């Protein structure tokens, strides 16, 4: 006998079985609804994007991927990259890309030709791993090209050179368009810049590095519509023979000191290849970790989903006098009560004095710094509060 009506079957079941079927249906509907809510939330939660850019030490062909430890979070981090020699070089300049598609973060492979290490990686690996704990839903876009200058190659709107700014923006546009087509929203969270050696080889480039770097940061923030985008600069090393390296190095520190959302990290103690310019694998890993720490310590303009009035932010003034010998005064202003640290560092990033480490009330504060025991040179003083982090440079001349 065939039963054609399912309701007849249900009606003919014992009462307790009918109740059991009804209960299971309710439970199933509940869990389906929960899963639907989580699915909607996941779609609406924006992915956090960081951008890694620069020249050869951002690539880095000298970092052997065989020394890179595996990490389970790598498969959870999206990765889009376009790297190599700049397009105007002879042959096939772009030698490692994700082919206009998103993948998961990993080392890169050079193809069709090989310079130094075939399988290599830049600071983005350890950088992303460290920041994954902050975001848990993140992506990395890498655009890095060897032997390129900010003055001629990366400067926006320049009619000559390699037009890398335009190329970088086109890659970012391609990457984000793919996310949009997939129904994924995104937010830019940080820009990590490891570059400057090529500008240190040219007197004119080095002289203009300060204005070019400030313009570059402003252009990125404007074109990405992220006025509060955090920047971390990798300061070029001091071991190279570039004739104008100190000017570029000082500029990188100075630009970071004048913008509360920019910081720099030191590379002088990181292991180098025999050319005394390019970081090897261990150095690249440390660079990425330092960049992540610097990003985490930078202030955020948005706190508890409410935008802070920029006029009410903490301010850190230039020390006076500057240059000084041996005593100077550092002044700052707090719009609110906060735990405060005021620390002085040398150019190697080593702490030489802690001037404040306590809770302070709102208002203007002035601190005297006696450098009698220090040698002449450039020093960095950094102010840390619960929400912000500022840096400035001062010069001791004895």
Secondary structure as GFF3:
##gff-version 3
##sequence-region A 1 398
A	DSSP	alpha_helix	6	12	.	.	.	ID=ss1
A	DSSP	alpha_helix	15	44	.	.	.	ID=ss2
A	DSSP	beta_strand	47	54	.	.	.	ID=ss3
A	DSSP	alpha_helix	56	59	.	.	.	ID=ss4
A	DSSP	three_ten_helix	65	67	.	.	.	ID=ss5
A	DSSP	three_ten_helix	72	76	.	.	.	ID=ss6
A	DSSP	beta_strand	78	85	.	.	.	ID=ss7
A	DSSP	beta_strand	94	97	.	.	.	ID=ss8
A	DSSP	beta_strand	103	104	.	.	.	ID=ss9
A	DSSP	beta_strand	108	109	.	.	.	ID=ss10
A	DSSP	beta_strand	119	120	.	.	.	ID=ss11
A	DSSP	alpha_helix	124	135	.	.	.	ID=ss12
A	DSSP	beta_strand	138	146	.	.	.	ID=ss13
A	DSSP	pi_helix	150	154	.	.	.	ID=ss14
A	DSSP	alpha_helix	164	181	.	.	.	ID=ss15
A	DSSP	beta_strand	186	194	.	.	.	ID=ss16
A	DSSP	three_ten_helix	199	201	.	.	.	ID=ss17
A	DSSP	alpha_helix	203	207	.	.	.	ID=ss18
A	DSSP	alpha_helix	209	223	.	.	.	ID=ss19
A	DSSP	beta_strand	230	234	.	.	.	ID=ss20
A	DSSP	alpha_helix	245	257	.	.	.	ID=ss21
A	DSSP	beta_strand	262	265	.	.	.	ID=ss22
A	DSSP	alpha_helix	281	297	.	.	.	ID=ss23
A	DSSP	beta_strand	302	303	.	.	.	ID=ss24
A	DSSP	beta_strand	306	307	.	.	.	ID=ss25
A	DSSP	three_ten_helix	310	312	.	.	.	ID=ss26
A	DSSP	beta_strand	315	316	.	.	.	ID=ss27
A	DSSP	beta_strand	327	334	.	.	.	ID=ss28
A	DSSP	beta_strand	338	345	.	.	.	ID=ss29
A	DSSP	beta_strand	351	360	.	.	.	ID=ss30
A	DSSP	beta_strand	363	370	.	.	.	ID=ss31
A	DSSP	beta_strand	377	384	.	.	.	ID=ss32
A	DSSP	beta_strand	389	396	.	.	.	ID=ss33
###
